[in-house]
Amino acid sequence: MDGPRAPRRDEVDALLDLVCDVWPHFHDRYTEEEMHAAIRRPVHRRDARVVVEGERVVSNIQVLYNHVSVHGSRFGVAGIGCVCTREDRRKRGLAGAILDHCLAEMTAKKARLLYVSGDRSLYRRNHCIRAGSYLKAEVDRESLGRASASLAVRRISEDEWATAAPLHQSEPVRFVRRAGFLAETCFWWNDMDPDMWVIEWHERPVAFVVLVRHWGSEPGGTVREVLEYAGARGAILDGLPDICDAMGVSRVQFTFSAHDRELAYMLGSRGATLTPATLPGHTVRLLNLPGLMRDLREYLAALLPRSDLRRLSFDQHDATCRFAYGDQEVELDLGKSALVVLGGPHAPAMPGDLGRVLSQVFPLPAAVPGLNHL
């Protein structure tokens, strides 16, 4: 057995064979040429980690590294997906060994949070939990009424990302992207039939929205989820009627950051019921609490007076985090610490002045992976 390690150039076809063996539906979605071309992208080899037996790739985890910007403060994040092991090699701890290896690499590369596109025992055992402060809402096509006559909607392809990029760049909380990021991401990013729409006002883009099929639903259904959006929230809701009609959509589901008060207000004022939620199908792990807080120092300084900021400190040892304000200290495991920092159901209450100060900065605004979904 060889690994965990990065796949070699001559093992790319064996890696693709593993991926398609575990997820055979890829053969229904893509041609062999498309899959072979995509799996050779540098992103698939550079940060994938595999275990190889003979000439067979038997287990794999795909990792992507990125940054998140929160009101101008940036911190590193990692994402994992395509976690798979051949059926005849399961229950031997191979995926767990790769994940341990990847977690050490993530910390060394100064990633502060790990986003996981899954929620199963392998991740739960490694302190990945459902966390983040989100809201969920649904709107029926009928409740949207008529589209605004002053707006025009236009479907765009992934090759036209430059049209939407300035809108995404203006978002206060977002994943940081290069212009050509869609050509660099994993080939299955479009597995849920994404439709990218730009909403224009006087021939100028003012918003965009990406709608996808409900995960696990069959093609041709009439319900769509909002994977990502940016720009004028009012324009999105005013343009949705035309988008729904063009796609034959009867209902649209939103899961978005609870810090987006503008969208929450606009959905609520249109009669939508807003409920607390976590990001569907995702878990998150806190990798480095002190590093995260150092990276967010400017963000914290905008919210806290200097006297509070000086007395506030954070520490982490293995799977235990320490929150302190002066001589007040609380130690929590990684899961509960993530709930304090990111929010979510059953987040523990913090006592005294420590709780007073932390309530002014936590939960952090939630970044939605969107098109960075892995």
C-alpha positions as CSV (number, residue, x, y, z in Angstrom):
1,M,0.0,0.0,0.0
2,D,1.3,3.4,-1.0
3,G,0.1,6.7,0.5
4,P,-1.5,8.9,1.5
5,R,0.1,11.1,-1.2
6,A,-0.7,13.1,-4.3
7,P,-1.6,11.1,-7.4
8,R,1.2,10.9,-10.0
9,R,0.5,12.1,-13.5
10,D,0.4,8.5,-14.8
11,E,-2.3,7.6,-12.2
12,V,-4.9,10.1,-13.3
13,D,-6.8,7.5,-15.3
14,A,-6.8,5.2,-12.3
15,L,-8.1,8.0,-10.1
16,L,-10.9,8.6,-12.6
17,D,-11.7,4.9,-12.7
18,L,-12.1,5.0,-8.9
19,V,-14.4,8.1,-9.0
20,C,-16.6,6.6,-11.6
21,D,-16.7,3.2,-9.9
22,V,-18.1,4.8,-6.7
23,W,-20.3,7.3,-8.6
24,P,-21.4,5.6,-11.8
25,H,-23.9,8.3,-12.6
26,F,-21.0,10.4,-13.9
27,H,-21.1,8.2,-17.0
28,D,-24.7,9.5,-17.6
29,R,-23.7,13.1,-17.1
30,Y,-20.4,13.4,-19.0
31,T,-18.6,11.9,-22.0
32,E,-15.4,9.9,-21.4
33,E,-13.5,12.7,-23.2
34,E,-15.0,15.4,-20.8
35,M,-14.1,13.3,-17.7
36,H,-10.6,12.6,-18.8
37,A,-9.9,16.2,-19.8
38,A,-11.3,17.5,-16.5
39,I,-9.6,15.0,-14.2
40,R,-6.2,16.1,-15.6
41,R,-6.8,19.6,-14.4
42,P,-4.0,20.6,-11.9
43,V,-6.5,21.0,-9.1
44,H,-7.3,17.2,-9.2
45,R,-3.7,16.2,-8.9
46,R,-2.1,19.0,-6.8
47,D,-4.3,18.7,-3.7
48,A,-5.9,15.2,-4.1
49,R,-4.6,12.6,-1.7
50,V,-4.8,8.9,-2.6
51,V,-3.9,5.5,-1.4
52,V,-2.6,3.2,-4.2
53,E,-2.4,-0.6,-4.2
54,G,-0.4,-1.9,-7.2
55,E,-1.7,0.1,-10.1
56,R,-5.1,0.7,-8.5
57,V,-6.1,4.0,-6.8
58,V,-8.3,2.5,-4.0
59,S,-9.1,5.6,-1.9
60,N,-9.2,9.3,-2.5
61,I,-10.0,12.7,-0.9
62,Q,-10.1,15.8,-3.0
63,V,-9.0,19.0,-1.3
64,L,-9.4,22.6,-2.4
65,Y,-7.7,25.6,-0.8
66,N,-9.1,29.1,-0.9
67,H,-9.7,32.3,1.1
68,V,-12.8,33.8,2.5
69,S,-13.2,37.6,2.8
70,V,-15.2,39.0,5.7
71,H,-15.6,42.8,5.3
72,G,-12.0,42.9,3.9
73,S,-10.4,40.5,6.4
74,R,-9.2,37.3,4.8
75,F,-8.6,33.9,6.2
76,G,-7.6,30.6,4.6
77,V,-10.1,27.8,4.2
78,A,-10.0,24.2,2.9
79,G,-12.8,22.1,1.4
80,I,-13.0,18.4,0.8
81,G,-15.1,16.3,-1.4
82,C,-15.0,13.2,-3.6
83,V,-14.2,11.1,-0.5
84,C,-14.3,7.6,-1.8
85,T,-12.9,4.1,-1.3
86,R,-13.4,1.0,-3.5
87,E,-16.1,-1.2,-2.1
88,D,-13.7,-4.2,-1.6
89,R,-11.2,-2.0,0.3
90,R,-13.7,-0.4,2.8
91,K,-13.7,-0.7,6.6
92,R,-9.9,-0.7,6.6
93,G,-9.4,2.9,7.7
94,L,-8.1,4.1,4.4
95,A,-10.3,7.3,4.1
96,G,-9.6,8.0,7.8
97,A,-5.8,7.8,7.2
98,I,-6.1,10.2,4.2
99,L,-8.2,12.6,6.2
100,D,-5.7,12.6,9.1
101,H,-3.0,13.4,6.6
102,C,-5.0,16.1,5.0
103,L,-5.9,17.8,8.3
104,A,-2.2,18.1,9.1
105,E,-1.5,19.6,5.7
106,M,-4.4,22.0,6.0
107,T,-3.1,23.3,9.4
108,A,0.4,23.6,7.9
109,K,-1.0,25.6,5.0
110,K,-2.7,28.0,7.4
111,A,-6.3,27.0,6.6
112,R,-8.5,28.1,9.5
113,L,-11.8,26.4,8.6
114,L,-12.6,23.2,6.8
115,Y,-15.8,22.9,4.7
116,V,-17.0,19.4,4.0
117,S,-19.6,18.6,1.4
118,G,-21.0,15.7,3.5
119,D,-22.2,14.7,6.9
120,R,-21.3,11.1,7.9
121,S,-19.6,9.3,10.7
122,L,-16.1,9.8,9.2
123,Y,-16.5,13.5,9.4
124,R,-18.3,13.5,12.8
125,R,-15.5,11.5,14.3
126,N,-13.1,14.2,13.2
127,H,-15.1,17.1,14.8
128,C,-16.9,18.2,11.7
129,I,-20.4,19.5,12.6
130,R,-23.4,21.3,11.2
131,A,-22.6,24.9,12.1
132,G,-23.1,28.4,10.7
133,S,-25.8,31.0,11.1
134,Y,-28.2,30.6,8.1
135,L,-31.8,31.2,7.2
136,K,-34.1,29.2,5.0
137,A,-37.0,30.4,2.9
138,E,-39.2,29.2,0.0
139,V,-41.1,31.3,-2.5
140,D,-43.7,30.0,-4.9
141,R,-43.8,31.3,-8.4
142,E,-47.3,32.7,-7.9
143,S,-46.3,34.7,-4.8
144,L,-43.6,36.5,-6.9
145,G,-46.1,38.2,-9.1
146,R,-45.1,39.9,-12.3
147,A,-41.5,40.7,-13.2
148,S,-40.4,44.3,-13.1
149,A,-40.7,45.8,-16.6
150,S,-37.5,47.8,-16.0
151,L,-35.4,44.6,-15.6
152,A,-34.1,42.1,-18.1
153,V,-32.9,38.6,-17.3
154,R,-30.3,36.7,-19.3
155,R,-28.9,33.2,-18.9
156,I,-25.1,33.1,-19.0
157,S,-22.6,30.3,-19.4
158,E,-19.6,29.5,-17.3
159,D,-17.5,31.1,-20.0
160,E,-19.2,34.4,-19.2
161,W,-18.2,34.5,-15.5
162,A,-16.6,37.9,-16.1
163,T,-20.1,39.4,-16.4
164,A,-21.0,38.2,-12.9
165,A,-17.5,38.6,-11.3
166,P,-17.8,42.3,-10.4
167,L,-21.1,41.7,-8.6
168,H,-19.5,38.9,-6.6
169,Q,-16.5,41.0,-5.8
170,S,-18.7,43.6,-4.2
171,E,-20.1,41.2,-1.7
172,P,-19.0,41.9,1.9
173,V,-18.7,38.2,2.8
174,R,-17.5,35.9,0.0
175,F,-15.1,33.3,-1.2
176,V,-12.1,34.9,-2.9
177,R,-11.9,33.9,-6.6
178,R,-9.6,34.4,-9.6
179,A,-11.2,35.3,-12.9
180,G,-10.8,31.8,-14.3
181,F,-11.8,29.8,-11.2
182,L,-14.6,27.9,-13.0
183,A,-12.2,26.4,-15.4
184,E,-10.0,25.3,-12.4
185,T,-12.6,23.7,-10.2
186,C,-13.7,20.1,-10.0
187,F,-15.5,18.8,-13.1
188,W,-18.6,17.8,-11.1
189,W,-19.4,21.3,-10.0
190,N,-22.2,21.4,-12.5
191,D,-23.6,18.0,-11.6
192,M,-26.9,19.6,-10.3
193,D,-27.7,21.4,-13.6
194,P,-26.7,25.0,-12.6
195,D,-28.4,27.8,-14.4
196,M,-26.6,31.1,-14.1
197,W,-28.7,34.2,-14.6
198,V,-27.8,37.9,-14.8
199,I,-30.4,40.5,-14.0
200,E,-29.8,43.8,-15.9
201,W,-31.2,47.3,-15.3
202,H,-30.8,49.7,-18.2
203,E,-28.5,47.1,-19.9
204,R,-26.2,47.0,-16.9
205,P,-25.8,43.9,-14.7
206,V,-27.1,44.7,-11.2
207,A,-27.4,41.1,-9.8
208,F,-26.9,37.5,-10.6
209,V,-28.3,34.2,-9.3
210,V,-27.4,30.6,-9.7
211,L,-30.2,28.0,-9.5
212,V,-29.7,24.3,-9.2
213,R,-31.7,21.1,-8.9
214,H,-32.7,19.9,-5.5
215,W,-29.9,17.4,-4.5
216,G,-31.0,13.9,-5.4
217,S,-33.9,15.0,-7.5
218,E,-34.4,13.9,-11.1
219,P,-33.7,16.3,-14.0
220,G,-36.9,18.0,-15.2
221,G,-38.3,18.8,-11.7
222,T,-39.9,22.2,-11.0
223,V,-38.2,23.0,-7.7
224,R,-34.8,24.9,-7.7
225,E,-32.4,25.9,-5.0
226,V,-30.5,29.1,-5.0
227,L,-26.8,28.0,-5.0
228,E,-25.4,31.5,-5.0
229,Y,-26.4,35.1,-5.6
230,A,-24.8,38.6,-5.5
231,G,-25.8,42.2,-6.2
232,A,-29.1,44.0,-5.6
233,R,-31.4,41.7,-3.6
234,G,-34.5,43.6,-4.9
235,A,-33.4,43.0,-8.5
236,I,-33.0,39.2,-7.8
237,L,-36.6,38.9,-6.4
238,D,-38.0,41.2,-9.1
239,G,-36.3,39.2,-11.8
240,L,-37.1,35.8,-10.5
241,P,-40.6,35.6,-12.1
242,D,-39.1,35.8,-15.6
243,I,-36.4,33.3,-14.6
244,C,-38.9,30.9,-13.2
245,D,-41.1,31.1,-16.3
246,A,-38.1,30.6,-18.6
247,M,-37.1,27.5,-16.7
248,G,-40.6,26.1,-15.9
249,V,-39.9,26.5,-12.1
250,S,-42.8,26.5,-9.6
251,R,-40.8,27.0,-6.4
252,V,-37.5,28.5,-5.3
253,Q,-35.7,27.6,-2.1
254,F,-33.2,29.9,-0.4
255,T,-30.5,29.0,2.2
256,F,-28.5,32.1,3.0
257,S,-26.4,33.8,5.6
258,A,-28.5,35.2,8.5
259,H,-26.3,38.3,8.3
260,D,-27.9,39.2,5.0
261,R,-30.6,41.3,6.6
262,E,-31.6,42.9,3.3
263,L,-32.5,39.6,1.7
264,A,-34.2,38.5,4.9
265,Y,-36.3,41.6,5.0
266,M,-37.3,41.4,1.3
267,L,-38.2,37.8,1.5
268,G,-40.2,38.4,4.7
269,S,-42.0,41.4,3.3
270,R,-43.2,39.1,0.4
271,G,-44.7,36.7,2.9
272,A,-42.0,34.1,3.0
273,T,-41.4,32.3,6.3
274,L,-37.8,32.5,7.5
275,T,-36.5,29.6,9.6
276,P,-33.0,29.0,11.1
277,A,-31.0,26.5,9.2
278,T,-27.6,25.0,8.5
279,L,-26.1,24.7,5.1
280,P,-27.7,21.6,3.4
281,G,-25.4,18.6,3.2
282,H,-22.4,20.4,4.7
283,T,-20.4,20.2,7.8
284,V,-17.6,22.4,9.0
285,R,-14.5,22.0,11.3
286,L,-12.6,24.6,13.2
287,L,-9.0,24.0,12.3
288,N,-7.1,26.9,14.0
289,L,-9.1,29.2,16.3
290,P,-6.2,31.5,17.3
291,G,-5.1,31.8,13.7
292,L,-8.6,32.6,12.6
293,M,-8.9,35.4,15.2
294,R,-5.5,36.9,14.2
295,D,-6.6,37.0,10.6
296,L,-9.9,38.7,11.6
297,R,-8.2,41.2,13.8
298,E,-9.3,44.2,11.7
299,Y,-12.9,42.9,11.6
300,L,-12.9,42.5,15.4
301,A,-11.4,46.0,15.8
302,A,-14.3,47.5,14.0
303,L,-16.8,45.9,16.4
304,L,-15.0,46.1,19.8
305,P,-13.5,49.0,21.7
306,R,-9.7,48.7,22.3
307,S,-10.2,48.0,26.0
308,D,-12.3,44.8,25.2
309,L,-10.1,43.8,22.3
310,R,-6.9,43.9,24.5
311,R,-8.4,41.6,27.1
312,L,-9.8,39.1,24.6
313,S,-7.7,36.1,23.7
314,F,-8.0,32.7,22.1
315,D,-6.0,29.5,22.3
316,Q,-6.2,25.9,21.0
317,H,-4.4,22.7,22.0
318,D,-5.3,19.7,19.9
319,A,-9.1,19.4,20.0
320,T,-9.7,21.9,22.9
321,C,-10.2,25.6,22.4
322,R,-9.9,28.3,25.1
323,F,-11.8,31.6,25.0
324,A,-10.7,34.2,27.5
325,Y,-11.5,37.7,28.6
326,G,-9.2,38.9,31.3
327,D,-9.2,36.2,34.0
328,Q,-12.5,34.7,32.7
329,E,-11.8,31.5,30.7
330,V,-13.9,28.8,29.1
331,E,-12.6,25.6,27.4
332,L,-14.6,23.8,24.8
333,D,-14.1,21.0,22.4
334,L,-13.8,21.7,18.7
335,G,-17.5,21.1,17.9
336,K,-18.9,23.4,20.6
337,S,-16.2,26.0,19.8
338,A,-17.3,26.0,16.1
339,L,-20.9,26.6,17.3
340,V,-19.7,29.6,19.4
341,V,-17.7,31.1,16.5
342,L,-20.0,30.2,13.6
343,G,-23.4,29.9,15.2
344,G,-25.9,27.1,14.9
345,P,-28.3,25.0,16.9
346,H,-27.3,24.4,20.5
347,A,-24.5,26.9,20.6
348,P,-23.3,27.0,24.2
349,A,-23.8,30.3,26.1
350,M,-20.7,32.0,27.4
351,P,-20.8,33.5,30.9
352,G,-20.2,37.1,32.2
353,D,-18.1,39.7,30.4
354,L,-16.7,37.0,28.1
355,G,-20.1,36.3,26.8
356,R,-21.0,40.0,26.5
357,V,-17.9,40.6,24.4
358,L,-18.2,37.5,22.3
359,S,-21.8,38.2,21.5
360,Q,-20.7,41.3,19.7
361,V,-18.5,39.5,17.2
362,F,-20.0,35.9,17.0
363,P,-21.4,34.3,15.2
364,L,-19.2,35.3,12.3
365,P,-21.0,36.1,9.0
366,A,-21.5,32.8,7.2
367,A,-19.7,32.4,3.8
368,V,-21.7,30.2,1.5
369,P,-19.5,28.0,-0.7
370,G,-21.8,28.3,-3.7
371,L,-19.9,27.7,-6.9
372,N,-16.9,26.8,-4.7
373,H,-18.9,23.7,-3.6
374,L,-16.7,20.6,-3.6
